[in-house]
């Protein structure tokens, strides 16, 4: 009986702590946090993910589509370069997030195949499929523009941008264009990961 | 059978509700975008949809902010709007501005308003399709004087006082104030691709945009449409502008 009571007490304490953590996180969200949008996504493992759950880690974000043959492979190569150049102590504080601009074709299964084919480690990488309206909204928050083309490949013209979100969801830094300095991105990731 | 009938009835009644709700149905058709793609596709099919007869007014938007306090002037987060959000709302008394189109709202706020009434923002294609109607014709481009009339508004400075939405001009579809009142937000403004540095150039910067080569070749025929395009391509979703408002749209569900 005593032991049972103890277990109940422990569970109660754990629950209280968990709730306290949640409320603190919500209360402490800074005004500039993009996590106020609260949209729901499906990741490459077909799991539902609310965007607010990304807090707590630095997120390196890019908008892509998996059959893109032009700049997306370059963006991916740059993201991998960034991953390989982050210091070991920062690595666990950083997550890479790829958001599909073509949720209709980039189903979670296709995203999963893409992750495997490109050898993206699930521990640090995640891909999102979402409602087209939510994609538009998230892109708007990042200042990313895109337009589905009418060419035979059905390409999507889009801004080539890599964004760094700090742990609370503020845009800390954005690398615009393909020629910008990757070293600077690595430095900025490290700066915000240390906070 | 009974349940099928009820289903059909329900759908009819929701459409009727929209009709009473100051919306009109726009039949499907085609819209010719300003920028053409290399493969020669010149028109975009527009499905039938509902659109508000009038732009959303100050009093409607005010009521929304009281019900959804996240969008209240005092509570809105800077990530969703710049600091001029609803700057013309001095207190809770609307007075003369009640029936005027709401302005100083960001794209995020406009989108949330439409969602709160089970609607959405119109797409660029939908908006432009409705906007090309003159008073008498679905395709106003066949009336040279109509284009001239629109251009005169675009070249006029902003007036201090906006008209009440009911006092604006109706077009062929009985949609009021599409031109000459305020600029209006569309859902997909961020699909208008013109880089900040190349506004005078129709070639997109290949460094910044994947697939940019496919988006060139401009049709310079419709100057007013070009101004709207330029407005959309330089707009950021948290901007508020004194002369920028919106109206909502919604899908027409296939019932047969």
Interface residues (C-beta under 8 A of the other chain):
Chain A: X31 X32 X33 X34 X36 X68 X70 X71 X72 X133 X136 X137 X139 X140 X141 X143 X144 X145 X146 X147 X148 X149 X150 X151 X152 X155 X156 X157 X158 X159 X160 X176 X177 X178 X179
Chain B: X37 X38 X39 X41 X77 X78 X79 X80 X107 X108 X111 X120 X187 X188 X190 X191 X192 X193 X204 X205 X207 X208 X209 X210 X211 X212 X214 X215 X233 X236 X237
